[in-house]
Amino acid sequence: MPTITLDRVVKNYGTEVPAVGGLDLQIDDGDFMCLLGPSGCGKTTTIRMIAGLENVTSGAISIGDRVVDEPAARRYVPAERRSLGLVFQSYALWPHLTVADNVEYGLKLRKLDKATRNRRAAEVMGSLGIAEYRDRYPAQLSGGQQQRVALARMLAVRPDTMLLDEPLSNLDSRLRLEMRAELKRIHQESRSTIVFVTHDQWEAMTLATRVAVMLHGDLQQVGTPLDIYDRPANRFVAGFLGVPPINFFEYTPVAPDAAQTLAFVQGAVPAGTELGSLGIRPEALRVEAADAPPRDGVELRGTIASIMPTGGSWTTDVVVEGRHVYTTSSQPGVVRPGDDVVLQAPRTALHVFDRAGDRVEVTA
């Protein structure tokens, strides 16, 4: 599949603030690109413009060498001529057709013979666990089952590019996990290009080859999941990814939070930098007894407020200088609520942001 390019794309519905503002994004052949962000950030509008279901206000969208939407040049290619597979939150199943007929619908439009249609439909329904419902109608299915039928209908035609708008949102936790694994397998085997809209960071982290984080219609950062997690471009990206969320310490020249342990940052950033906040992810902090020997790095002293088991890990809530700091670990440890402790982390675990919220690189 050719590369999909969005060049200064704007979508405005007549409001003062555009839904998407000047978006530049390239989706390469074979990418599993996740558009990630909170509700209202413009990610669904973006995928609908790529699909041809929304017109671009200004800018241009290209698929390979073909411009499919450019208002200034009066170019527009309708959705049905873009050769894209679409699955959205609204299932859009034909209510008068059975599951099998819905799955075969796109194959009929492509005029494939009956034997080929039946074989492909059986394969994809089997892989998605809906073969037993083949003779039912959509009204006889649960929301999660209907979602899988919509996915099966799209997968059956084997499109080069798949556009998926929160396709797992109506599945329970177990089915979501199974479908993530299935989508990962499909991508690895087919090498199709997938554009996947989600507000779920775990879906983005586990599925994507690249993630585009959006906020208020603007692109905040594009990169691999690990790049975005380990080197967030700004405070919003750092705070949006991570469960529990990153611990932020606001920095003021007069009385920075945890001043005795974070003061070294002043001498480790470029001259003239106006520091705004410091972040440490929960998994980077180790909980040690109050009398633990000091280490070269960050130390925060506090008192344990609570310890919360989550099944495979433990989250510890520590009160440090009047505020709550969260840590996570795979072992419960020997401390108890009420114990005085020291939280330790290497200096490399610090994320530093300036007054505007942009990332600042810290020297060792």
Contacts in CASP RR format, 6 or more apart in sequence:
PFRMAT RR
TARGET T0000
AUTHOR 0000-0000-0000
METHOD contacts of the structure
MODEL  1
MPTITLDRVVKNYGTEVPAVGGLDLQIDDGDFMCLLGPSGCGKTTTIRMI
AGLENVTSGAISIGDRVVDEPAARRYVPAERRSLGLVFQSYALWPHLTVA
DNVEYGLKLRKLDKATRNRRAAEVMGSLGIAEYRDRYPAQLSGGQQQRVA
LARMLAVRPDTMLLDEPLSNLDSRLRLEMRAELKRIHQESRSTIVFVTHD
QWEAMTLATRVAVMLHGDLQQVGTPLDIYDRPANRFVAGFLGVPPINFFE
YTPVAPDAAQTLAFVQGAVPAGTELGSLGIRPEALRVEAADAPPRDGVEL
RGTIASIMPTGGSWTTDVVVEGRHVYTTSSQPGVVRPGDDVVLQAPRTAL
HVFDRAGDRVEVTA
1 29 0 8 1.000
1 30 0 8 1.000
1 160 0 8 1.000
1 161 0 8 1.000
1 192 0 8 1.000
1 193 0 8 1.000
2 29 0 8 1.000
2 63 0 8 1.000
2 64 0 8 1.000
2 65 0 8 1.000
2 66 0 8 1.000
3 26 0 8 1.000
3 27 0 8 1.000
3 28 0 8 1.000
3 29 0 8 1.000
3 62 0 8 1.000
3 63 0 8 1.000
3 64 0 8 1.000
4 26 0 8 1.000
4 27 0 8 1.000
4 50 0 8 1.000
4 61 0 8 1.000
4 62 0 8 1.000
4 63 0 8 1.000
4 64 0 8 1.000
4 161 0 8 1.000
4 193 0 8 1.000
4 195 0 8 1.000
5 25 0 8 1.000
5 26 0 8 1.000
5 27 0 8 1.000
5 61 0 8 1.000
5 62 0 8 1.000
5 63 0 8 1.000
5 64 0 8 1.000
6 23 0 8 1.000
6 24 0 8 1.000
6 25 0 8 1.000
6 26 0 8 1.000
6 46 0 8 1.000
6 49 0 8 1.000
6 50 0 8 1.000
6 60 0 8 1.000
6 61 0 8 1.000
7 24 0 8 1.000
7 59 0 8 1.000
7 60 0 8 1.000
7 61 0 8 1.000
7 62 0 8 1.000
8 22 0 8 1.000
8 23 0 8 1.000
8 24 0 8 1.000
8 58 0 8 1.000
8 59 0 8 1.000
8 60 0 8 1.000
9 20 0 8 1.000
9 21 0 8 1.000
9 22 0 8 1.000
9 23 0 8 1.000
9 24 0 8 1.000
9 25 0 8 1.000
9 46 0 8 1.000
9 49 0 8 1.000
9 56 0 8 1.000
9 58 0 8 1.000
9 59 0 8 1.000
9 60 0 8 1.000
9 61 0 8 1.000
10 18 0 8 1.000
10 20 0 8 1.000
10 21 0 8 1.000
10 22 0 8 1.000
10 23 0 8 1.000
10 56 0 8 1.000
10 57 0 8 1.000
10 58 0 8 1.000
10 59 0 8 1.000
11 18 0 8 1.000
11 19 0 8 1.000
11 20 0 8 1.000
11 21 0 8 1.000
11 42 0 8 1.000
11 45 0 8 1.000
11 46 0 8 1.000
11 49 0 8 1.000
11 54 0 8 1.000
11 56 0 8 1.000
11 57 0 8 1.000
12 18 0 8 1.000
12 19 0 8 1.000
12 57 0 8 1.000
13 19 0 8 1.000
17 216 0 8 1.000
18 57 0 8 1.000
18 217 0 8 1.000
19 40 0 8 1.000
19 42 0 8 1.000
19 45 0 8 1.000
19 217 0 8 1.000
20 42 0 8 1.000
20 45 0 8 1.000
20 46 0 8 1.000
20 49 0 8 1.000
20 217 0 8 1.000
21 217 0 8 1.000
21 218 0 8 1.000
22 59 0 8 1.000
22 218 0 8 1.000
23 46 0 8 1.000
23 217 0 8 1.000
23 218 0 8 1.000
23 219 0 8 1.000
24 219 0 8 1.000
25 46 0 8 1.000
25 212 0 8 1.000
25 219 0 8 1.000
25 222 0 8 1.000
27 33 0 8 1.000
27 193 0 8 1.000
27 195 0 8 1.000
28 193 0 8 1.000
29 193 0 8 1.000
30 187 0 8 1.000
30 191 0 8 1.000
30 192 0 8 1.000
30 193 0 8 1.000
30 194 0 8 1.000
30 209 0 8 1.000
31 193 0 8 1.000
31 194 0 8 1.000
31 195 0 8 1.000
31 209 0 8 1.000
31 210 0 8 1.000
32 187 0 8 1.000
32 193 0 8 1.000
32 194 0 8 1.000
32 196 0 8 1.000
32 207 0 8 1.000
32 208 0 8 1.000
32 209 0 8 1.000
32 210 0 8 1.000
33 193 0 8 1.000
33 194 0 8 1.000
33 195 0 8 1.000
33 196 0 8 1.000
33 208 0 8 1.000
33 209 0 8 1.000
33 210 0 8 1.000
33 211 0 8 1.000
33 212 0 8 1.000
34 196 0 8 1.000
34 197 0 8 1.000
34 198 0 8 1.000
34 203 0 8 1.000
34 204 0 8 1.000
34 207 0 8 1.000
34 208 0 8 1.000
34 210 0 8 1.000
34 211 0 8 1.000
34 212 0 8 1.000
35 43 0 8 1.000
35 46 0 8 1.000
35 47 0 8 1.000
35 195 0 8 1.000
35 196 0 8 1.000
35 197 0 8 1.000
35 198 0 8 1.000
35 212 0 8 1.000
35 214 0 8 1.000
36 43 0 8 1.000
36 198 0 8 1.000
36 199 0 8 1.000
36 201 0 8 1.000
36 204 0 8 1.000
36 211 0 8 1.000
36 212 0 8 1.000
36 213 0 8 1.000
36 214 0 8 1.000
36 240 0 8 1.000
37 43 0 8 1.000
37 198 0 8 1.000
37 199 0 8 1.000
37 213 0 8 1.000
37 214 0 8 1.000
37 215 0 8 1.000
37 240 0 8 1.000
38 199 0 8 1.000
38 215 0 8 1.000
38 240 0 8 1.000
39 199 0 8 1.000
40 216 0 8 1.000
40 217 0 8 1.000
41 214 0 8 1.000
41 215 0 8 1.000
41 216 0 8 1.000
41 217 0 8 1.000
42 214 0 8 1.000
42 217 0 8 1.000
43 197 0 8 1.000
43 199 0 8 1.000
43 214 0 8 1.000
44 165 0 8 1.000
44 166 0 8 1.000
44 197 0 8 1.000
45 54 0 8 1.000
45 217 0 8 1.000
46 197 0 8 1.000
46 214 0 8 1.000
47 163 0 8 1.000
47 165 0 8 1.000
47 195 0 8 1.000
47 197 0 8 1.000
48 54 0 8 1.000
48 165 0 8 1.000
49 55 0 8 1.000
49 56 0 8 1.000
49 61 0 8 1.000
49 69 0 8 1.000
50 61 0 8 1.000
50 84 0 8 1.000
50 163 0 8 1.000
50 195 0 8 1.000
51 79 0 8 1.000
51 82 0 8 1.000
51 84 0 8 1.000
51 86 0 8 1.000
51 163 0 8 1.000
52 68 0 8 1.000
52 69 0 8 1.000
52 77 0 8 1.000
52 78 0 8 1.000
52 79 0 8 1.000
52 82 0 8 1.000
53 79 0 8 1.000
55 69 0 8 1.000
55 71 0 8 1.000
55 76 0 8 1.000
56 69 0 8 1.000
56 70 0 8 1.000
56 71 0 8 1.000
57 71 0 8 1.000
58 71 0 8 1.000
58 72 0 8 1.000
59 70 0 8 1.000
59 71 0 8 1.000
59 72 0 8 1.000
60 67 0 8 1.000
60 69 0 8 1.000
60 70 0 8 1.000
60 72 0 8 1.000
60 73 0 8 1.000
60 75 0 8 1.000
61 67 0 8 1.000
61 68 0 8 1.000
61 69 0 8 1.000
61 70 0 8 1.000
62 68 0 8 1.000
63 82 0 8 1.000
63 161 0 8 1.000
66 77 0 8 1.000
67 73 0 8 1.000
67 75 0 8 1.000
68 75 0 8 1.000
68 76 0 8 1.000
68 77 0 8 1.000
68 82 0 8 1.000
69 75 0 8 1.000
69 76 0 8 1.000
69 77 0 8 1.000
70 76 0 8 1.000
79 86 0 8 1.000
83 159 0 8 1.000
83 160 0 8 1.000
83 161 0 8 1.000
84 159 0 8 1.000
84 161 0 8 1.000
84 162 0 8 1.000
84 163 0 8 1.000
85 154 0 8 1.000
85 157 0 8 1.000
85 159 0 8 1.000
85 161 0 8 1.000
85 162 0 8 1.000
85 163 0 8 1.000
86 154 0 8 1.000
86 162 0 8 1.000
86 163 0 8 1.000
87 150 0 8 1.000
87 151 0 8 1.000
87 154 0 8 1.000
87 162 0 8 1.000
87 163 0 8 1.000
87 164 0 8 1.000
87 165 0 8 1.000
87 167 0 8 1.000
88 150 0 8 1.000
88 165 0 8 1.000
88 166 0 8 1.000
88 167 0 8 1.000
89 165 0 8 1.000
89 166 0 8 1.000
89 167 0 8 1.000
89 169 0 8 1.000
89 170 0 8 1.000
91 138 0 8 1.000
91 143 0 8 1.000
91 146 0 8 1.000
91 147 0 8 1.000
91 149 0 8 1.000
91 150 0 8 1.000
92 150 0 8 1.000
93 102 0 8 1.000
93 138 0 8 1.000
93 146 0 8 1.000
93 149 0 8 1.000
93 150 0 8 1.000
93 153 0 8 1.000
94 101 0 8 1.000
94 102 0 8 1.000
94 105 0 8 1.000
94 138 0 8 1.000
95 137 0 8 1.000
95 138 0 8 1.000
95 139 0 8 1.000
96 137 0 8 1.000
97 105 0 8 1.000
97 137 0 8 1.000
97 138 0 8 1.000
98 134 0 8 1.000
98 135 0 8 1.000
98 136 0 8 1.000
98 137 0 8 1.000
99 125 0 8 1.000
99 130 0 8 1.000
99 133 0 8 1.000
99 134 0 8 1.000
99 135 0 8 1.000
99 136 0 8 1.000
99 137 0 8 1.000
99 138 0 8 1.000
99 141 0 8 1.000
99 149 0 8 1.000
100 121 0 8 1.000
100 125 0 8 1.000
100 134 0 8 1.000
100 135 0 8 1.000
102 138 0 8 1.000
102 149 0 8 1.000
102 153 0 8 1.000
103 121 0 8 1.000
103 124 0 8 1.000
103 125 0 8 1.000
103 149 0 8 1.000
103 152 0 8 1.000
103 153 0 8 1.000
103 156 0 8 1.000
104 117 0 8 1.000
104 118 0 8 1.000
104 120 0 8 1.000
104 121 0 8 1.000
104 156 0 8 1.000
105 153 0 8 1.000
106 153 0 8 1.000
106 156 0 8 1.000
106 157 0 8 1.000
107 116 0 8 1.000
107 117 0 8 1.000
107 120 0 8 1.000
107 121 0 8 1.000
107 156 0 8 1.000
107 157 0 8 1.000
108 117 0 8 1.000
110 157 0 8 1.000
112 120 0 8 1.000
120 156 0 8 1.000
120 158 0 8 1.000
121 134 0 8 1.000
121 152 0 8 1.000
121 156 0 8 1.000
122 131 0 8 1.000
124 152 0 8 1.000
124 155 0 8 1.000
124 156 0 8 1.000
125 131 0 8 1.000
125 134 0 8 1.000
125 152 0 8 1.000
127 182 0 8 1.000
128 148 0 8 1.000
128 151 0 8 1.000
128 152 0 8 1.000
128 155 0 8 1.000
128 179 0 8 1.000
128 182 0 8 1.000
129 148 0 8 1.000
130 145 0 8 1.000
130 148 0 8 1.000
130 149 0 8 1.000
130 152 0 8 1.000
133 140 0 8 1.000
133 141 0 8 1.000
133 145 0 8 1.000
133 149 0 8 1.000
138 146 0 8 1.000
138 149 0 8 1.000
141 149 0 8 1.000
143 170 0 8 1.000
144 170 0 8 1.000
144 171 0 8 1.000
144 172 0 8 1.000
144 175 0 8 1.000
146 170 0 8 1.000
147 167 0 8 1.000
147 168 0 8 1.000
147 169 0 8 1.000
147 170 0 8 1.000
147 171 0 8 1.000
148 171 0 8 1.000
148 175 0 8 1.000
148 179 0 8 1.000
150 167 0 8 1.000
151 167 0 8 1.000
151 179 0 8 1.000
154 162 0 8 1.000
155 162 0 8 1.000
155 186 0 8 1.000
158 190 0 8 1.000
159 192 0 8 1.000
160 192 0 8 1.000
160 193 0 8 1.000
161 192 0 8 1.000
161 193 0 8 1.000
161 194 0 8 1.000
161 195 0 8 1.000
162 192 0 8 1.000
162 193 0 8 1.000
162 194 0 8 1.000
162 195 0 8 1.000
163 195 0 8 1.000
164 183 0 8 1.000
164 194 0 8 1.000
164 195 0 8 1.000
164 196 0 8 1.000
164 197 0 8 1.000
165 197 0 8 1.000
166 197 0 8 1.000
166 198 0 8 1.000
166 199 0 8 1.000
167 179 0 8 1.000
167 196 0 8 1.000
168 175 0 8 1.000
168 176 0 8 1.000
168 179 0 8 1.000
168 180 0 8 1.000
168 198 0 8 1.000
168 200 0 8 1.000
168 203 0 8 1.000
171 179 0 8 1.000
176 203 0 8 1.000
180 203 0 8 1.000
180 206 0 8 1.000
180 207 0 8 1.000
183 194 0 8 1.000
183 196 0 8 1.000
183 207 0 8 1.000
184 206 0 8 1.000
184 207 0 8 1.000
186 192 0 8 1.000
187 194 0 8 1.000
187 207 0 8 1.000
196 203 0 8 1.000
196 204 0 8 1.000
196 207 0 8 1.000
196 208 0 8 1.000
198 204 0 8 1.000
201 240 0 8 1.000
201 241 0 8 1.000
201 242 0 8 1.000
201 243 0 8 1.000
202 243 0 8 1.000
204 211 0 8 1.000
204 225 0 8 1.000
205 211 0 8 1.000
205 225 0 8 1.000
205 229 0 8 1.000
205 241 0 8 1.000
206 225 0 8 1.000
208 224 0 8 1.000
208 225 0 8 1.000
209 224 0 8 1.000
210 222 0 8 1.000
210 223 0 8 1.000
210 224 0 8 1.000
211 221 0 8 1.000
211 222 0 8 1.000
211 223 0 8 1.000
211 224 0 8 1.000
211 225 0 8 1.000
211 228 0 8 1.000
212 219 0 8 1.000
212 221 0 8 1.000
212 222 0 8 1.000
212 223 0 8 1.000
213 219 0 8 1.000
213 220 0 8 1.000
213 221 0 8 1.000
213 222 0 8 1.000
213 228 0 8 1.000
213 236 0 8 1.000
213 237 0 8 1.000
213 240 0 8 1.000
213 241 0 8 1.000
214 220 0 8 1.000
215 236 0 8 1.000
220 233 0 8 1.000
220 234 0 8 1.000
220 236 0 8 1.000
220 237 0 8 1.000
221 228 0 8 1.000
221 232 0 8 1.000
221 233 0 8 1.000
221 234 0 8 1.000
221 237 0 8 1.000
228 237 0 8 1.000
228 241 0 8 1.000
229 241 0 8 1.000
229 242 0 8 1.000
231 359 0 8 1.000
232 238 0 8 1.000
232 239 0 8 1.000
232 241 0 8 1.000
232 351 0 8 1.000
232 359 0 8 1.000
233 358 0 8 1.000
233 359 0 8 1.000
234 353 0 8 1.000
234 357 0 8 1.000
234 358 0 8 1.000
234 359 0 8 1.000
235 248 0 8 1.000
235 277 0 8 1.000
235 353 0 8 1.000
235 357 0 8 1.000
235 358 0 8 1.000
236 357 0 8 1.000
238 246 0 8 1.000
238 279 0 8 1.000
238 351 0 8 1.000
238 353 0 8 1.000
239 245 0 8 1.000
239 246 0 8 1.000
239 248 0 8 1.000
242 281 0 8 1.000
244 282 0 8 1.000
244 315 0 8 1.000
244 326 0 8 1.000
244 328 0 8 1.000
245 326 0 8 1.000
246 279 0 8 1.000
246 280 0 8 1.000
246 281 0 8 1.000
246 282 0 8 1.000
246 351 0 8 1.000
247 279 0 8 1.000
247 280 0 8 1.000
247 281 0 8 1.000
247 282 0 8 1.000
247 285 0 8 1.000
247 325 0 8 1.000
247 326 0 8 1.000
248 277 0 8 1.000
248 278 0 8 1.000
248 279 0 8 1.000
249 256 0 8 1.000
249 257 0 8 1.000
249 258 0 8 1.000
249 262 0 8 1.000
249 277 0 8 1.000
249 278 0 8 1.000
249 279 0 8 1.000
249 280 0 8 1.000
250 256 0 8 1.000
250 257 0 8 1.000
250 276 0 8 1.000
250 277 0 8 1.000
251 257 0 8 1.000
251 262 0 8 1.000
251 265 0 8 1.000
251 275 0 8 1.000
251 276 0 8 1.000
251 277 0 8 1.000
251 278 0 8 1.000
256 262 0 8 1.000
256 263 0 8 1.000
256 275 0 8 1.000
257 278 0 8 1.000
257 321 0 8 1.000
257 323 0 8 1.000
258 300 0 8 1.000
258 320 0 8 1.000
258 321 0 8 1.000
261 298 0 8 1.000
261 299 0 8 1.000
261 300 0 8 1.000
262 278 0 8 1.000
262 298 0 8 1.000
264 347 0 8 1.000
265 275 0 8 1.000
265 278 0 8 1.000
265 350 0 8 1.000
265 352 0 8 1.000
265 362 0 8 1.000
266 275 0 8 1.000
268 362 0 8 1.000
268 363 0 8 1.000
268 364 0 8 1.000
269 275 0 8 1.000
269 352 0 8 1.000
269 360 0 8 1.000
269 361 0 8 1.000
269 362 0 8 1.000
269 363 0 8 1.000
270 360 0 8 1.000
270 361 0 8 1.000
273 354 0 8 1.000
273 360 0 8 1.000
274 354 0 8 1.000
274 355 0 8 1.000
275 352 0 8 1.000
275 353 0 8 1.000
275 354 0 8 1.000
275 355 0 8 1.000
275 360 0 8 1.000
276 353 0 8 1.000
276 354 0 8 1.000
276 355 0 8 1.000
276 357 0 8 1.000
277 352 0 8 1.000
277 353 0 8 1.000
277 357 0 8 1.000
278 350 0 8 1.000
278 351 0 8 1.000
278 352 0 8 1.000
278 353 0 8 1.000
279 350 0 8 1.000
279 351 0 8 1.000
279 352 0 8 1.000
279 353 0 8 1.000
280 298 0 8 1.000
280 345 0 8 1.000
280 349 0 8 1.000
280 350 0 8 1.000
280 351 0 8 1.000
281 349 0 8 1.000
281 351 0 8 1.000
282 315 0 8 1.000
282 326 0 8 1.000
282 327 0 8 1.000
282 328 0 8 1.000
283 327 0 8 1.000
283 328 0 8 1.000
283 329 0 8 1.000
284 345 0 8 1.000
284 346 0 8 1.000
284 349 0 8 1.000
285 300 0 8 1.000
285 325 0 8 1.000
285 327 0 8 1.000
285 343 0 8 1.000
285 344 0 8 1.000
285 345 0 8 1.000
285 349 0 8 1.000
286 327 0 8 1.000
286 329 0 8 1.000
286 343 0 8 1.000
286 344 0 8 1.000
286 345 0 8 1.000
287 304 0 8 1.000
287 316 0 8 1.000
287 318 0 8 1.000
287 327 0 8 1.000
287 329 0 8 1.000
287 333 0 8 1.000
287 335 0 8 1.000
287 341 0 8 1.000
287 343 0 8 1.000
288 341 0 8 1.000
288 342 0 8 1.000
288 343 0 8 1.000
288 344 0 8 1.000
289 335 0 8 1.000
289 339 0 8 1.000
289 341 0 8 1.000
289 342 0 8 1.000
290 301 0 8 1.000
290 339 0 8 1.000
290 340 0 8 1.000
290 341 0 8 1.000
290 342 0 8 1.000
292 342 0 8 1.000
292 344 0 8 1.000
295 344 0 8 1.000
296 346 0 8 1.000
296 347 0 8 1.000
297 344 0 8 1.000
297 345 0 8 1.000
297 346 0 8 1.000
297 347 0 8 1.000
298 343 0 8 1.000
298 344 0 8 1.000
298 345 0 8 1.000
298 346 0 8 1.000
298 347 0 8 1.000
298 349 0 8 1.000
298 350 0 8 1.000
299 342 0 8 1.000
299 343 0 8 1.000
299 344 0 8 1.000
300 318 0 8 1.000
300 320 0 8 1.000
300 325 0 8 1.000
300 342 0 8 1.000
300 343 0 8 1.000
301 320 0 8 1.000
301 340 0 8 1.000
301 341 0 8 1.000
301 342 0 8 1.000
301 343 0 8 1.000
302 318 0 8 1.000
302 319 0 8 1.000
302 320 0 8 1.000
302 321 0 8 1.000
302 340 0 8 1.000
302 341 0 8 1.000
302 342 0 8 1.000
302 343 0 8 1.000
303 318 0 8 1.000
303 319 0 8 1.000
303 338 0 8 1.000
303 339 0 8 1.000
303 340 0 8 1.000
303 341 0 8 1.000
304 316 0 8 1.000
304 317 0 8 1.000
304 318 0 8 1.000
304 319 0 8 1.000
304 335 0 8 1.000
304 336 0 8 1.000
304 337 0 8 1.000
304 338 0 8 1.000
304 339 0 8 1.000
304 341 0 8 1.000
305 317 0 8 1.000
305 318 0 8 1.000
305 319 0 8 1.000
305 324 0 8 1.000
305 337 0 8 1.000
305 338 0 8 1.000
306 316 0 8 1.000
306 317 0 8 1.000
306 337 0 8 1.000
307 314 0 8 1.000
307 315 0 8 1.000
307 316 0 8 1.000
307 317 0 8 1.000
307 332 0 8 1.000
307 335 0 8 1.000
307 336 0 8 1.000
307 337 0 8 1.000
308 314 0 8 1.000
308 315 0 8 1.000
308 316 0 8 1.000
308 317 0 8 1.000
309 332 0 8 1.000
312 330 0 8 1.000
313 328 0 8 1.000
313 329 0 8 1.000
313 330 0 8 1.000
314 328 0 8 1.000
314 329 0 8 1.000
314 330 0 8 1.000
314 331 0 8 1.000
314 332 0 8 1.000
314 333 0 8 1.000
315 326 0 8 1.000
315 327 0 8 1.000
315 328 0 8 1.000
316 326 0 8 1.000
316 327 0 8 1.000
316 328 0 8 1.000
316 329 0 8 1.000
316 335 0 8 1.000
317 324 0 8 1.000
317 325 0 8 1.000
317 326 0 8 1.000
318 324 0 8 1.000
318 325 0 8 1.000
318 326 0 8 1.000
318 327 0 8 1.000
318 341 0 8 1.000
318 343 0 8 1.000
319 325 0 8 1.000
320 343 0 8 1.000
325 343 0 8 1.000
327 343 0 8 1.000
335 341 0 8 1.000
347 362 0 8 1.000
347 364 0 8 1.000
348 364 0 8 1.000
350 362 0 8 1.000
351 359 0 8 1.000
352 359 0 8 1.000
352 360 0 8 1.000
352 361 0 8 1.000
352 362 0 8 1.000
353 359 0 8 1.000
353 360 0 8 1.000
354 360 0 8 1.000
END
